[in-house]
Amino acid sequence: MLLDKFHVDLNEDMSNLSFKDLDIEERKRLLVWQARKNLETKLQSDKDLQSLLT
């Protein structure tokens, strides 16, 4: 799982980080974190996707 591979903690708030100020490893962590947060948002708002979870 990408969260484990890149040591991403979903409880950590990375929304205030600037992509340009990060090194390559930190950028990878930020991109994985952002993708996961975007997926969570989409799952909450999309009824068809919600049905896949149950």
N, C-alpha and C positions, 0 to 999 in steps of 0.2 A: 504494500500500500504506500502511496506517495507520502502520506502524512508521516509514516514511520521512517521512510527512506530519507526524507529531508528534515526530520525532527521538528515538525510543525505542531505547535500546541494551539488548538482551536480556541482555547480560553484566552490566549494572548491577543491583545488588540494591536494589529499591525496596520490599521487604516491610516495612521498619521505618518507612516514612513514614506520617504521620497525615493522612488526607484533609482534615480540618478545618483543618489548618495550612497548606495549599497554596493558591496562587492558581489561577485558572481554567486556565491553560495547564499548570501542573504537575499539576493534577487530571486533565486529559485524558491526559497522558503516563502517569500512574499507572493509569488505567482501561484503557488500551490494553495496558500491560505486564501487568496482572493478567489480562486476558482471554487474552492469549497464553500466559501460564504455566498458566492453567486448561486451555486447549486441549491443551497439551503433556502435562499430567497425564492428561487424559481419553484422549488417543491412546495413551499407554503402557499404560493399564489396560483399554481396550475392544478386544476381538479383532476385532469387526466393523469398527470404524474403522481399525484397523491394516491390514486387508486393502485398504482404499481407497488406501493409500500405496504399495502394491507393484504 
